[in-house]
C-alpha cells in the first residue's frame, strides 16, 4: 500500500498525525514524515506549555521553577518553611553585622541551620540577601 506524501514537505510520509488530538475528540489525520511529525509535536508542546503557564498565572499560581530557599510549593503557591525562614533571618542579621557571604556560610554551619545541599554556599547566601534587598544596597 502506497502512502500519501507528507502534508508539509511532500516527502515520504511515516505517520498519520491527528490534526486535533484524540483526547479532544479529533478524528481526522494528515500524513507526515518523521521530521515534520516531530516538528508538529514540538510546536504543539510549546503551545500547550505556554497556555498552561498562562492559566497558572491567571490563577495566581507560582510561575518559577524550583521554589527559592525558605519556601515550598503547595497547591501552586509558595508556602514558607519555618526552619529555613529562621536561617534567612539569621543571614540578614549576620550580613548587617558586617559578615561576608563566606563568613555567613561558616556561621550557619556552626549554628546548625537547615540547608538544602551538602553544605552552605556563598551563591545561595547572596541570592537570599538580594531577595531581602540587602545585597544590592551594599554593592
Residue pairs with C-beta under 8 A, 6 or more apart in sequence:
3 12
3 13
3 31
4 13
4 31
5 11
5 12
5 13
5 31
6 12
6 13
6 31
6 32
6 33
6 36
7 13
7 17
7 30
7 31
7 32
7 36
8 32
8 33
8 36
8 39
8 40
9 33
9 35
9 36
11 33
11 35
11 36
12 33
13 31
13 32
13 33
14 32
14 33
14 34
14 37
15 31
15 32
15 33
15 34
15 37
16 29
16 30
16 31
16 32
17 29
17 30
17 31
17 32
17 37
17 40
18 26
18 27
18 28
18 29
19 26
19 28
19 29
19 30
20 26
20 27
20 28
32 40
53 63
56 62
56 63
56 76
57 63
59 76
60 76
60 77
61 76
61 77
62 73
62 76
62 77
62 78
67 73
67 78
68 78
68 127
68 128
68 131
69 84
69 87
69 88
69 116
69 124
69 127
69 128
70 80
70 81
70 84
70 85
70 87
70 88
70 128
71 78
71 79
71 80
71 81
71 84
72 78
72 79
72 81
73 79
81 114
83 113
83 114
84 114
86 113
87 108
87 113
87 114
87 115
88 128
88 132
90 107
90 108
90 111
90 113
91 104
91 108
91 125
91 128
91 129
91 132
92 129
92 132
92 134
94 103
94 104
94 107
95 104
95 129
95 134
95 135
96 134
99 107
101 122
101 125
101 126
101 129
102 122
104 120
104 122
104 125
105 119
105 120
105 121
105 122
105 125
106 120
108 115
108 120
108 125
109 119
109 120
113 120
115 124
117 124
126 135
129 135
130 136
